[in-house]
């Protein structure tokens, strides 16, 4: 490949010197590294200042993990860092069985935001809705807590009660008392609507692909394999989950074409 730049050019009477591509790349690379070292030194200075002067003791691990998390969260809403603990929590979640209230949550504006209550769980029966903000958990404000800490407070022994203070748009703050239960997520539900099969997927867990296959068989028996006109796939308030399960479900409905692809900054 020929260099993009030449060595000299005359434009409107001025001589403009342009270095060749290899030399330009080397200079740029050196400049980039210098800037990276300067920024890392700045990070180190702030890190040491927090360690020595912050009013409370904070572990080095907590500081580094918080810095990594902040860096990734600044990119887009879907980039995040999983610690060993949060990764373990995610595995429990995607297995489809865990103890708690039965809500998918995230953080927004310092509050715990309900992404979706899981069907037929204590949170669902208590009337929690997508978009609700949890401001207090058993009289403890959630502001100042991270998501993992808030989730830990909402989990507990089956049969114990928890009180949540809810902020909902258009209403005054109100309290909800919920009894914890063992949450077994049935991520796929189905029913016949005349000659149409209705399939609802509440999340993409390890059981979703199998659940969809079972739903097809059930609906074919109820309606008749030759009588089914089509299917309605209901993904409302589905917070996501395992990518391979989403791909498997898509493959069950699509005859051809690319389902998903990953593209990075560098082409390989």
Secondary structure, DSSP 8 states (H G I E B T S, - for coil): ---S--SEEEETTEEEE---HHHHHHHHHHHHHHHHHHHHHHHHHHHHHHHHH-SS---HHHHHHHHHHHHHHTT-TT-----HHHHHHHHHHHHTEEEE--EEEEEETTEEEEEEE-TTSHHHHTT--TT-EEEEETTEE-TT--HHHHHHHH---TT-EEEEEEE-TTS--EEEEEE-EEEE---EEEEEETTEEEEEE--B-TTHHHHHHHHHHHHHHHH-TTT--EEEEE-TT---B-HHHHHHHHHHH-SSS-------SS--
